[in-house]
Amino acid sequence: MLKIGLFGVGHLGEIHLKCIYNIAALALVGFYDPDEERSKEVTTKYGTPRFTDPDALMDAVDIVDIVSPTVTHFQLAKLAMKKNKHLFIEKPVAYTEAEAAVLLAMERKTNVKVQIGHVERFNPAFLTLKDMVLSPMFIEGHRLATFNPRGTDVSVILDLMIHDIDIVLSIVDSPVKQINASGVAVVTNTLDIANVRIEFKNGCVANLTASRISLKKMRKLRFFQKDAYISLDFLDKEVQIVRLYDKEAVDISADLPVFELETDQGTKLIHVEMPDIVEVNAIQSELEALVLSIQNDQPTRVSLHDGYRALKIAHQIMADIDARKITPGEHV
């Protein structure tokens, strides 16, 4: 059994705590959180021991689970790596690209396993596509949320859009060529709504929008590729796959729901598929994946390099938005 220590017991940290208790291979030694009132509440509710010294908790465990505010990730992760502890770090991996680069350099000198909490990789809807060849040339994404003061210490790009950045980078096997972005701080001091067009060297384009001031919630990605359209709904956990076939390539007598489409290239057949979704707890699954990578000495499903790469693109997006700002009194 692997001993684990939890750093941060806010809203997401409490979810981690409950998931850890459901994983037989893990033993929760305790948690560290500087918030006195919140710590008392968690201790009373779950009976989980509270540590007031982060060093002491790290010394007592095999795995450090960092679910604290983003600005604290770097110092906690660096301390854990120095102690040769395995790590789970909630997204984003760090606050700055430079911090993430330091962690990446440290990881190369250790034998620890580090997994980053890009939880949508474990979303049951996304998992249904694991055996499908994805080679999109256009991607459209919308990640919209109603306003919640929690998480506004960072921009909407680091808070929400980074999920879709990670998914896109995991699918598109090509370097980023160009980024064009815009965004606005509406109710906080950081960006609350943003849009980016990411162009890849292979010709693929991803158009992503993220907002935390919307009237409705939405978490969708749409992939367009040769002869196929895939709609992925992370929120409702639904997938729709529309494929286009030559009429001669499909056995009409087979039990396959298709309808005809007349094109200038002749008659095509369209097949719409909605795969069955196997419901899973995505946060518990990502923690279990880290356990398996430790037990089997295998690479983690979402590596530190993955986290660094997504953070790097996120900062490039924010830099592009900053570069386009017009100061009061300035004329275009």
C-alpha positions in Angstrom: 0.0 0.0 0.0 1.3 3.5 -0.9 1.1 6.3 1.6 -0.2 9.6 0.3 -0.4 13.1 1.7 -2.9 15.7 0.5 -1.9 19.4 0.1 -4.9 21.6 0.0 -8.4 20.7 1.1 -10.5 23.3 -0.7 -13.4 22.4 -3.0 -11.3 20.2 -5.3 -9.0 19.0 -2.5 -12.0 17.6 -0.7 -13.0 15.7 -3.8 -9.5 14.3 -4.0 -9.7 13.3 -0.3 -12.9 11.3 -0.9 -11.4 9.6 -4.0 -8.3 8.6 -2.1 -10.4 6.9 0.5 -12.0 4.8 -2.3 -8.7 3.5 -3.6 -7.6 0.4 -1.9 -3.9 0.8 -2.9 -3.7 4.1 -1.1 -3.5 5.1 2.5 -4.2 8.7 3.3 -1.7 9.7 6.0 -3.0 13.3 6.4 -3.4 16.7 4.9 -1.7 20.1 5.0 -3.7 23.3 4.6 -2.8 26.7 6.2 -6.5 27.6 6.5 -7.4 27.0 10.1 -11.2 27.1 9.8 -11.3 24.9 6.7 -8.8 22.4 8.2 -11.0 22.0 11.4 -14.0 21.5 9.2 -12.3 18.7 7.2 -10.9 17.0 10.3 -14.3 17.0 11.9 -16.1 15.7 8.8 -13.6 13.0 7.8 -11.4 12.4 10.8 -8.3 12.9 8.6 -5.2 14.0 10.5 -4.0 17.5 9.8 -0.3 18.3 9.5 0.9 21.9 10.2 4.3 21.2 8.8 4.5 20.4 5.1 8.0 18.8 5.5 6.7 16.4 8.1 3.8 15.3 6.0 6.1 14.8 2.9 8.5 12.8 5.0 5.7 10.4 6.1 4.4 9.5 2.6 5.3 8.0 -0.7 3.1 10.3 -2.8 2.4 14.0 -2.5 -0.9 15.1 -3.9 -0.9 18.9 -4.6 -4.4 20.4 -4.9 -3.4 23.8 -3.4 -3.7 27.2 -5.2 -1.7 27.4 -8.4 0.8 29.9 -7.0 1.9 27.3 -4.4 2.4 24.4 -6.8 6.1 25.2 -7.6 7.5 25.4 -4.1 5.6 22.3 -2.9 6.5 20.2 -6.0 10.1 21.3 -5.7 10.3 20.3 -2.1 8.6 16.9 -2.8 11.1 16.2 -5.6 14.0 17.0 -3.4 12.6 14.4 -1.0 12.2 11.9 -3.9 8.5 11.6 -3.6 6.1 10.7 -6.3 3.8 13.5 -7.3 0.3 14.4 -8.4 0.0 18.1 -9.3 -3.4 19.6 -10.2 -3.5 21.7 -13.4 -1.9 24.0 -14.2 1.4 22.4 -13.2 2.8 25.7 -12.1 2.1 29.4 -12.2 4.8 30.3 -14.7 6.5 28.6 -17.6 9.9 29.1 -15.9 8.7 27.3 -12.8 7.5 24.3 -14.8 10.8 24.2 -16.7 12.6 23.9 -13.4 10.4 21.0 -12.3 10.9 19.3 -15.6 14.7 19.6 -15.2 14.5 18.2 -11.6 12.3 15.3 -12.8 15.0 14.1 -15.3 17.4 13.7 -12.4 15.0 11.6 -10.3 13.1 8.3 -10.5 9.8 9.8 -9.3 6.6 9.5 -11.2 4.8 12.8 -11.8 1.3 13.1 -13.1 -0.5 16.4 -13.9 -4.3 16.7 -13.2 -5.6 17.4 -16.7 -8.7 15.5 -15.7 -10.5 15.7 -19.1 -8.0 13.0 -20.4 -10.0 10.7 -18.1 -13.4 11.9 -19.0 -15.5 8.9 -20.0 -16.6 10.6 -23.2 -13.0 11.3 -24.3 -12.1 7.7 -23.4 -14.5 6.3 -25.9 -12.3 7.8 -28.7 -9.1 6.0 -27.5 -9.2 3.5 -30.3 -10.3 5.9 -33.0 -7.7 7.5 -35.4 -8.0 11.2 -34.8 -6.3 13.4 -37.4 -8.4 16.6 -37.3 -7.6 19.6 -39.6 -10.1 21.9 -37.8 -11.0 21.9 -34.1 -13.6 24.1 -32.4 -13.9 24.3 -28.6 -16.2 26.0 -26.1 -15.6 25.8 -22.4 -18.1 28.1 -20.7 -18.9 28.4 -17.0 -21.0 30.6 -14.8 -19.2 33.0 -12.5 -17.6 31.5 -9.3 -15.1 33.5 -7.2 -13.2 30.3 -6.6 -10.3 29.9 -9.1 -10.2 33.6 -10.1 -6.6 34.0 -8.8 -5.6 33.0 -12.3 -6.9 33.9 -15.7 -9.6 31.9 -17.5 -6.9 30.6 -19.8 -5.1 28.9 -16.9 -8.3 28.0 -15.1 -10.5 26.6 -17.9 -9.0 26.9 -21.4 -5.9 24.9 -20.4 -8.0 21.7 -20.3 -8.8 22.1 -24.0 -5.2 23.1 -24.8 -4.0 19.9 -23.3 -6.6 17.8 -25.2 -5.7 19.4 -28.5 -2.0 19.0 -28.0 -2.5 15.4 -27.1 -4.2 14.8 -30.4 -2.5 17.1 -33.0 1.0 15.6 -33.7 2.5 18.8 -35.0 4.3 21.9 -33.6 2.4 25.1 -33.1 3.0 27.6 -35.9 1.1 30.7 -34.9 -1.2 32.0 -32.1 -3.8 34.8 -32.4 -5.8 35.6 -29.3 -8.1 38.1 -27.7 -9.5 38.4 -24.2 -11.1 40.6 -21.7 -11.1 41.0 -17.9 -14.8 41.7 -17.1 -15.5 41.1 -13.4 -12.0 40.2 -12.0 -8.5 41.5 -12.4 -7.5 38.7 -14.7 -9.0 37.5 -18.1 -12.5 36.2 -17.7 -13.2 35.5 -21.4 -10.8 34.6 -24.1 -10.6 33.2 -27.6 -7.6 31.8 -29.5 -6.8 30.5 -32.9 -3.9 28.1 -32.8 -2.4 27.2 -36.1 -0.2 24.1 -36.4 2.5 23.4 -38.9 0.6 20.5 -40.4 -2.2 22.9 -41.3 -4.6 22.0 -38.5 -6.4 25.0 -36.8 -7.9 25.0 -33.4 -10.3 27.7 -32.4 -10.9 27.7 -28.6 -13.2 29.9 -26.5 -13.3 29.9 -22.7 -15.5 32.0 -20.4 -16.2 32.0 -16.7 -18.9 34.7 -16.9 -21.5 32.8 -19.1 -25.2 32.2 -18.3 -24.9 28.5 -19.1 -22.3 25.8 -18.8 -20.7 24.2 -21.8 -17.6 21.9 -22.3 -17.5 20.8 -26.0 -14.9 20.1 -28.5 -15.6 19.3 -32.2 -13.1 17.7 -34.5 -13.4 17.9 -38.3 -11.2 15.5 -40.3 -11.3 13.7 -43.7 -14.6 12.0 -44.0 -15.5 12.4 -40.3 -16.9 14.8 -37.8 -16.6 14.1 -34.0 -18.6 16.0 -31.4 -17.4 15.6 -27.8 -19.4 16.8 -24.9 -17.3 16.7 -21.7 -20.1 18.0 -19.5 -23.0 15.7 -20.5 -20.5 12.9 -21.4 -21.8 12.3 -24.9 -20.0 11.6 -28.2 -21.4 11.8 -31.7 -19.4 10.5 -34.6 -20.5 11.3 -38.2 -18.7 9.4 -40.9 -18.9 9.8 -44.7 -18.5 6.7 -46.9 -18.5 6.0 -50.6 -21.7 4.1 -51.4 -19.8 1.2 -52.8 -17.8 0.9 -49.6 -20.8 0.1 -47.3 -22.9 -3.0 -47.3 -26.4 -1.6 -47.4 -27.8 -4.9 -46.3 -25.9 -4.8 -43.0 -27.6 -3.5 -39.9 -26.0 0.0 -40.2 -28.1 3.2 -39.9 -27.1 5.3 -42.9 -28.7 7.9 -45.2 -27.7 9.1 -48.6 -26.1 12.4 -49.6 -25.8 13.5 -53.2 -22.5 15.3 -53.9 -20.6 16.4 -57.0 -18.5 13.3 -56.5 -21.5 11.0 -56.6 -23.7 9.5 -53.9 -22.2 9.3 -50.4 -23.5 7.5 -47.3 -23.6 9.2 -43.9 -23.4 7.1 -40.7 -24.2 8.7 -37.4 -22.9 6.8 -34.3 -23.4 7.7 -30.6 -21.1 5.3 -28.7 -22.2 4.0 -25.3 -20.4 5.8 -22.5 -19.0 3.8 -19.6 -19.4 6.1 -16.6 -16.3 6.5 -14.4 -15.0 8.9 -11.7 -12.4 10.8 -13.7 -10.5 12.2 -10.7 -10.4 8.8 -9.0 -9.3 7.3 -12.3 -6.3 9.7 -12.7 -5.2 9.0 -9.2 -5.5 5.2 -9.9 -3.5 5.8 -13.0 -0.6 7.3 -11.0 -0.7 4.3 -8.6 -0.4 1.9 -11.6 2.5 3.9 -13.1 4.3 3.6 -9.8 3.6 0.0 -9.2 4.5 -1.0 -12.8 7.3 1.5 -13.2 5.6 2.9 -16.3 5.3 6.5 -17.7 2.4 8.5 -16.3 -0.7 9.0 -18.4 -0.4 12.8 -18.3 3.3 13.6 -17.8 5.0 16.6 -16.4 6.1 17.4 -20.0 2.5 17.4 -21.0 1.7 19.8 -18.2 4.6 22.0 -19.2 3.7 22.0 -22.8 0.1 23.1 -22.1 1.2 25.8 -19.7 3.7 27.1 -22.3 1.0 27.5 -24.9 -1.3 29.1 -22.3 1.3 31.7 -21.5 1.9 32.3 -25.2 -1.9 33.0 -25.6 -1.8 35.4 -22.6 1.2 37.2 -24.0 -0.5 37.6 -27.4 -3.5 39.1 -25.7 -1.3 41.5 -23.7 0.5 42.5 -26.9 -2.8 43.6 -28.5 -4.0 45.7 -25.6 -4.5 49.4 -26.3 -3.8 51.8 -23.4 -6.4 54.5 -22.6 -5.9 57.5 -25.0 -3.9 55.4 -27.5 -5.1 55.3 -31.1 -4.9 52.3 -33.3 
